[in-house]
Amino acid sequence: MPARSGVVAPPGWSRWLVPPAALSIHLAIGQAYAWSVFKPPLESSLGLSGTASALPFQVAIVMLGLSAAFGGTFVERRGPRRAMAVSAACFSSGFLVAALGAATREYWLVVAGYGLIGGTGLGIGYISPVSTLIKWFPDRPGMATGIAIMGFGGGALIASPWSAELLSAFGTDAPGIARTFLVMGGAYAVFMTLGVLLVRVPPDAPEAAAGRAAGATSRGFVTTGQVSARNALRTPQFWCLWVVLCTNVTAGIGILEKAAPMITDFFADSSSPVGPAAAAGFVGLLSLANMLGRIVWSSVSDSVGRKNIYRLYLGAGALMYLLLALAGDSAKPLFIACAAVVLSFYGGGFATVPAYLKDLFGTHQVGAIHGRLLTAWSTAGVLGPLIVNAVADAGKSAGRTGPGLYTTSFLVMIGLLAVGFAANELVRPVHPRHHEPAGGGDGLPAAAVPEKGAGA
């Protein structure tokens, strides 16, 4: 297979070198979760509303899902190294175009650079190491993908204080924002190149990797059959998971995208208002929760089953939103704790879904299936910020302040999580008629076994 030439692991290559390669990409593109740090400077320097300042982030998430749908097939055909290189080029150049937009006060260039170009890099970079990790770790897919996808959640933990420091040094006016974008684009280009150089695929992938998966324990597995990406789209299981992912992401991204101004607004009328530095710290804390949730909850899913872990994400997530709505600004620690739990479930949902897909559809084209599923992220990337920002903007126009700006959106999130919970309950093993013929996929028989916790 020429596309894999030069990236096949030599004999004796440690599979534990692959997660760091994935992390170098995901830590960089995870900067997207620190976008809320740029919202106040952009709003003040370019005269934007909260809804308008969210546009680059929303477009980036839309492009993430769309490019991941293409990128999954690209990775399967061309290998992870080429996909990572394309991601690095798009993501870093997106910052450069955004820098030009800020410098010339042409906001559409910020949207085009960060959103369209950078978002394409987000999607291809996000999907590029996932199927490779699953093939290296068929025995522990939740843990393996959790390690890598943890980087996407943790990217803001680095980017948030770094962005704040650069803005402090360069200024929060348009030229200062432009310089910040310029420095970040160059730095991320160098960092992502490390992952491009380090990544390897198993020497016997995909055939023997699938064999190792068949020989692994059946812990948490739904099927040992193989389903193509084309057939996966014809199953109700795919669309149930699409709804599950979309609702879970909408609930988390609504907080994350507006984290800094949200906590400032929420406690503006309280006895202990939140300043810009504390708000940036809140963004960093949410990033930490997002990051830890990806490795902790996805690893737990290897033991308790994917369906059970999503019951936790969606059910307990709705409870956290209810507590936020009821408590108001009376308890700042409760607000922070509930938001952190929601973000840990948000991150855990991303890290667990590749293993859920593997359980249902096998390893044959799991990267391509995962890419198509991430269109749910595109939808959620519009819905979450739109719900929270539109409700908050309408509340400000009506003269409301404090928790009143967000209570309605919290109640909407509870409803969405309930829908996701119901969709998860409908997930069942894929019918054998959708399986590839024996020997025609990854060499596995088309036999279905029950997942832990997959029953009604």
Secondary structure in CASP SS format (residue, H / E / C, confidence):
PFRMAT SS
TARGET T0000
AUTHOR 0000-0000-0000
METHOD secondary structure of the structure
MODEL  1
M C 1.00
P H 1.00
A H 1.00
R H 1.00
S C 1.00
G C 1.00
V C 1.00
V E 1.00
A C 1.00
P C 1.00
P C 1.00
G C 1.00
W C 1.00
S C 1.00
R H 1.00
W H 1.00
L H 1.00
V H 1.00
P H 1.00
P H 1.00
A H 1.00
A H 1.00
L H 1.00
S H 1.00
I H 1.00
H H 1.00
L H 1.00
A H 1.00
I H 1.00
G H 1.00
Q H 1.00
A H 1.00
Y H 1.00
A H 1.00
W H 1.00
S H 1.00
V H 1.00
F C 1.00
K H 1.00
P H 1.00
P H 1.00
L H 1.00
E H 1.00
S H 1.00
S H 1.00
L H 1.00
G C 1.00
L C 1.00
S C 1.00
G H 1.00
T H 1.00
A H 1.00
S H 1.00
A C 1.00
L H 1.00
P H 1.00
F H 1.00
Q H 1.00
V H 1.00
A H 1.00
I H 1.00
V H 1.00
M H 1.00
L H 1.00
G H 1.00
L H 1.00
S H 1.00
A H 1.00
A H 1.00
F H 1.00
G H 1.00
G H 1.00
T H 1.00
F H 1.00
V H 1.00
E H 1.00
R H 1.00
R H 1.00
G C 1.00
P H 1.00
R H 1.00
R H 1.00
A H 1.00
M H 1.00
A H 1.00
V H 1.00
S H 1.00
A H 1.00
A H 1.00
C H 1.00
F H 1.00
S H 1.00
S H 1.00
G H 1.00
F H 1.00
L H 1.00
V H 1.00
A H 1.00
A H 1.00
L H 1.00
G H 1.00
A H 1.00
A H 1.00
T H 1.00
R C 1.00
E C 1.00
Y H 1.00
W H 1.00
L H 1.00
V H 1.00
V H 1.00
A H 1.00
G H 1.00
Y H 1.00
G H 1.00
L H 1.00
I H 1.00
G H 1.00
G H 1.00
T H 1.00
G H 1.00
L H 1.00
G H 1.00
I H 1.00
G H 1.00
Y H 1.00
I H 1.00
S C 1.00
P C 1.00
V H 1.00
S H 1.00
T H 1.00
L H 1.00
I H 1.00
K H 1.00
W H 1.00
F C 1.00
P C 1.00
D C 1.00
R C 1.00
P H 1.00
G H 1.00
M H 1.00
A H 1.00
T H 1.00
G H 1.00
I H 1.00
A H 1.00
I H 1.00
M H 1.00
G H 1.00
F H 1.00
G H 1.00
G H 1.00
G H 1.00
A H 1.00
L H 1.00
I H 1.00
A H 1.00
S H 1.00
P H 1.00
W H 1.00
S H 1.00
A H 1.00
E H 1.00
L H 1.00
L H 1.00
S H 1.00
A H 1.00
F H 1.00
G C 1.00
T C 1.00
D C 1.00
A H 1.00
P H 1.00
G H 1.00
I H 1.00
A H 1.00
R H 1.00
T H 1.00
F H 1.00
L H 1.00
V H 1.00
M H 1.00
G H 1.00
G H 1.00
A H 1.00
Y H 1.00
A H 1.00
V H 1.00
F H 1.00
M H 1.00
T H 1.00
L H 1.00
G H 1.00
V H 1.00
L H 1.00
L H 1.00
V C 1.00
R C 1.00
V E 1.00
P C 1.00
P C 1.00
D C 1.00
A C 1.00
P C 1.00
E H 1.00
A H 1.00
A H 1.00
A H 1.00
G H 1.00
R H 1.00
A H 1.00
A H 1.00
G H 1.00
A C 1.00
T C 1.00
S C 1.00
R C 1.00
G C 1.00
F C 1.00
V C 1.00
T E 1.00
T C 1.00
G C 1.00
Q C 1.00
V C 1.00
S C 1.00
A H 1.00
R H 1.00
N H 1.00
A H 1.00
L C 1.00
R C 1.00
T C 1.00
P H 1.00
Q H 1.00
F H 1.00
W H 1.00
C H 1.00
L H 1.00
W H 1.00
V H 1.00
V H 1.00
L H 1.00
C H 1.00
T H 1.00
N H 1.00
V H 1.00
T H 1.00
A H 1.00
G H 1.00
I H 1.00
G H 1.00
I H 1.00
L H 1.00
E H 1.00
K C 1.00
A H 1.00
A H 1.00
P H 1.00
M H 1.00
I H 1.00
T H 1.00
D H 1.00
F H 1.00
F C 1.00
A C 1.00
D C 1.00
S C 1.00
S C 1.00
S C 1.00
P C 1.00
V C 1.00
G C 1.00
P H 1.00
A H 1.00
A H 1.00
A H 1.00
A H 1.00
G H 1.00
F H 1.00
V H 1.00
G H 1.00
L H 1.00
L H 1.00
S H 1.00
L H 1.00
A H 1.00
N H 1.00
M H 1.00
L H 1.00
G H 1.00
R H 1.00
I H 1.00
V H 1.00
W H 1.00
S H 1.00
S H 1.00
V H 1.00
S H 1.00
D H 1.00
S H 1.00
V H 1.00
G C 1.00
R H 1.00
K H 1.00
N H 1.00
I H 1.00
Y H 1.00
R H 1.00
L H 1.00
Y H 1.00
L H 1.00
G H 1.00
A H 1.00
G H 1.00
A H 1.00
L H 1.00
M H 1.00
Y H 1.00
L H 1.00
L H 1.00
L H 1.00
A H 1.00
L H 1.00
A H 1.00
G C 1.00
D C 1.00
S C 1.00
A C 1.00
K H 1.00
P H 1.00
L H 1.00
F H 1.00
I H 1.00
A H 1.00
C H 1.00
A H 1.00
A H 1.00
V H 1.00
V H 1.00
L H 1.00
S H 1.00
F H 1.00
Y H 1.00
G H 1.00
G H 1.00
G H 1.00
F H 1.00
A H 1.00
T H 1.00
V H 1.00
P H 1.00
A H 1.00
Y H 1.00
L H 1.00
K H 1.00
D H 1.00
L H 1.00
F H 1.00
G C 1.00
T C 1.00
H C 1.00
Q C 1.00
V H 1.00
G H 1.00
A H 1.00
I H 1.00
H H 1.00
G H 1.00
R H 1.00
L H 1.00
L C 1.00
T H 1.00
A H 1.00
W H 1.00
S H 1.00
T H 1.00
A H 1.00
G H 1.00
V H 1.00
L H 1.00
G H 1.00
P H 1.00
L H 1.00
I H 1.00
V H 1.00
N H 1.00
A H 1.00
V H 1.00
A H 1.00
D H 1.00
A H 1.00
G H 1.00
K H 1.00
S H 1.00
A C 1.00
G C 1.00
R C 1.00
T C 1.00
G H 1.00
P H 1.00
G H 1.00
L H 1.00
Y C 1.00
T H 1.00
T H 1.00
S H 1.00
F H 1.00
L H 1.00
V H 1.00
M H 1.00
I H 1.00
G H 1.00
L H 1.00
L H 1.00
A H 1.00
V H 1.00
G H 1.00
F H 1.00
A H 1.00
A H 1.00
N H 1.00
E H 1.00
L C 1.00
V C 1.00
R C 1.00
P C 1.00
V C 1.00
H C 1.00
P H 1.00
R H 1.00
H H 1.00
H C 1.00
E C 1.00
P C 1.00
A C 1.00
G C 1.00
G C 1.00
G C 1.00
D C 1.00
G C 1.00
L C 1.00
P C 1.00
A C 1.00
A C 1.00
A E 1.00
V C 1.00
P C 1.00
E C 1.00
K C 1.00
G C 1.00
A C 1.00
G C 1.00
A C 1.00
END
